[in-house]
Amino acid sequence: MPSRRRGARIVATLIDIACMLPWIAVVAAAGAVLYVAGVTHEVSDLVGNVIGFVTLIVPITLAAAGFDGTARHATPGKRAVRLRVESASGGPGFARALLRNAVKYALPWELGHTAVFALVGSTGAPSAWVTVVLVAAYAIPILSLVLMLVTGRALHDRLAGTTVSDATTAVRGTQTSVGP
């Protein structure tokens, strides 16, 4: 994978995260209002985590998968840097794009939420399972980044059977592969 494409993928992800920030702000503001009003004081950590997953992580993951699964095969960040997601059959389709974005965003994000809820709700030193979950929350994106930089295919691309290519090259029909 050319180094330009690797850098472009990092920039695309940062743009996509910036696009997520308004929704994150809306959910956080709603949560703050509910907390100040006392509505969430009696909610268990498990229920709070499920609510966070359903209102924050699921919509963002579905939106990213929807963008990658469209005819343009690209989130706003990938479109901005002229990249697109491909599979052996052409576009990834929604199911493959959903798997890709679930591994890229939802899995590490939910692992992080799970660890934070467990840490906030406990006293004393964290238990071993919380430590493992917290390490996994950081290890997945770090492993994905290292794989992308070294081999050209991130963990989420490998698991979903996708590649990322230059949009201009793919449109002309002479797509360049981005990894083994």
C-alpha positions in Angstrom: 0.0 0.0 0.0 1.4 3.4 -0.9 2.3 5.5 2.1 -0.1 8.3 0.8 -3.0 5.9 1.1 -2.0 4.9 4.7 -1.8 8.5 5.7 -5.1 9.2 3.9 -6.8 6.4 5.9 -5.7 8.0 9.1 -7.0 11.4 8.0 -10.3 9.8 6.9 -10.8 8.2 10.3 -10.1 11.5 12.0 -12.6 13.2 9.8 -15.2 10.5 10.5 -14.6 10.9 14.2 -15.1 14.6 13.9 -18.4 13.9 12.1 -19.5 11.7 15.0 -18.9 14.5 17.6 -22.3 16.3 17.1 -24.2 13.1 17.8 -21.9 12.3 20.8 -22.6 15.9 22.1 -26.4 15.4 21.8 -26.3 12.1 23.6 -24.0 13.5 26.3 -26.2 16.6 26.8 -29.3 14.4 27.1 -27.5 12.2 29.6 -26.4 15.2 31.6 -29.9 16.6 31.7 -31.3 13.3 32.8 -28.6 12.9 35.5 -29.1 16.4 36.9 -32.9 15.8 36.9 -32.2 12.7 39.0 -33.8 10.3 36.4 -30.7 8.2 36.0 -29.6 8.0 39.7 -31.2 4.6 40.3 -30.2 3.1 36.9 -27.8 0.1 37.3 -24.4 0.1 35.7 -25.6 -2.6 33.3 -28.7 -0.7 32.2 -26.6 2.5 31.9 -24.1 0.7 29.7 -26.9 -0.8 27.5 -28.5 2.6 27.1 -25.2 4.1 26.1 -24.6 1.3 23.6 -28.1 1.6 22.0 -28.1 5.5 21.9 -24.5 6.2 21.1 -22.5 3.3 19.7 -25.2 1.5 17.6 -26.3 4.7 15.7 -22.7 5.7 14.8 -21.8 2.1 13.8 -24.9 1.9 11.6 -24.3 5.3 10.0 -20.7 4.3 9.2 -21.8 1.0 7.7 -24.5 2.8 5.8 -22.0 5.1 4.2 -19.5 2.3 3.4 -22.4 0.2 2.0 -23.7 2.8 -0.4 -22.8 3.1 -4.1 -19.9 5.4 -3.2 -18.5 2.8 -0.7 -17.2 5.6 1.5 -17.8 7.4 4.7 -17.5 11.3 4.6 -13.9 11.0 5.7 -13.0 8.5 3.0 -14.8 10.6 0.4 -12.8 13.7 1.5 -9.5 11.9 0.9 -10.8 10.0 -2.2 -10.8 6.5 -0.8 -13.4 3.8 -1.0 -14.1 0.4 0.6 -14.1 -2.6 -1.7 -14.5 -6.4 -1.4 -13.8 -9.2 -3.9 -17.3 -8.8 -5.3 -17.0 -5.0 -5.7 -18.6 -2.9 -3.0 -18.8 -4.3 0.5 -22.6 -4.3 0.8 -24.3 -3.4 4.1 -23.6 -6.6 6.0 -19.9 -6.6 5.3 -19.7 -2.9 6.0 -21.5 -3.4 9.3 -19.0 -6.1 10.3 -16.1 -3.8 9.3 -17.4 -0.9 11.3 -18.5 -3.0 14.3 -14.9 -4.2 14.7 -13.5 -0.8 14.0 -15.8 1.3 16.2 -18.4 -0.6 18.2 -16.2 -3.4 19.7 -13.4 -1.3 21.2 -15.9 1.5 22.2 -18.2 -0.9 24.0 -15.3 -2.7 25.7 -14.1 0.7 26.9 -17.6 1.6 28.1 -17.9 -1.7 29.9 -14.6 -1.2 31.7 -15.4 2.4 32.7 -18.8 1.4 34.1 -17.2 -1.4 36.1 -14.5 1.0 37.4 -16.9 3.8 38.3 -19.3 1.4 40.0 -16.6 -0.3 42.2 -14.4 0.4 45.1 -10.9 -0.7 45.5 -8.6 -2.2 42.8 -10.1 -3.2 39.5 -10.7 -6.9 39.1 -8.8 -9.0 36.6 -11.7 -9.1 34.0 -12.0 -5.3 34.0 -8.3 -5.0 33.4 -8.5 -7.5 30.5 -11.5 -5.7 29.0 -9.8 -2.3 29.3 -6.6 -3.6 27.7 -8.6 -5.1 24.8 -10.4 -1.8 24.3 -7.0 -0.2 23.6 -5.4 -3.2 21.9 -7.9 -3.6 19.1 -7.5 -0.2 17.6 -3.7 -0.2 18.2 -3.5 -3.7 16.5 -5.6 -2.4 13.6 -3.4 0.6 13.1 -0.2 -1.4 13.2 -1.6 -4.0 10.8 -2.7 -1.2 8.4 0.7 0.5 8.6 2.7 -2.7 8.2 0.6 -4.8 5.8 -1.9 -2.3 4.3 -5.0 -4.0 5.8 -6.4 -3.2 9.2 -7.9 -5.8 11.5 -11.4 -4.7 10.6 -10.6 -5.1 6.8 -9.1 -8.5 7.3 -12.2 -9.8 9.3 -14.7 -8.3 6.9 -12.9 -9.3 3.8 -12.5 -5.7 2.6 -9.8 -3.5 1.2 -9.5 0.3 0.9 -8.5 1.7 -2.5 -8.1 5.0 -4.2 -11.6 6.1 -5.3 -10.3 7.6 -8.5 -8.5 4.4 -9.5 -11.4 2.2 -8.5 -13.8 4.3 -10.5 -11.7 3.9 -13.6 -11.8 0.1 -13.2 -8.1 -0.3 -12.4 -8.4 -0.7 -8.7 -5.1 -1.0 -6.8 -5.1 -3.7 -4.1 -4.1 -2.5 -0.6 -2.8 -5.7 0.9 -2.4 -9.5 0.8 
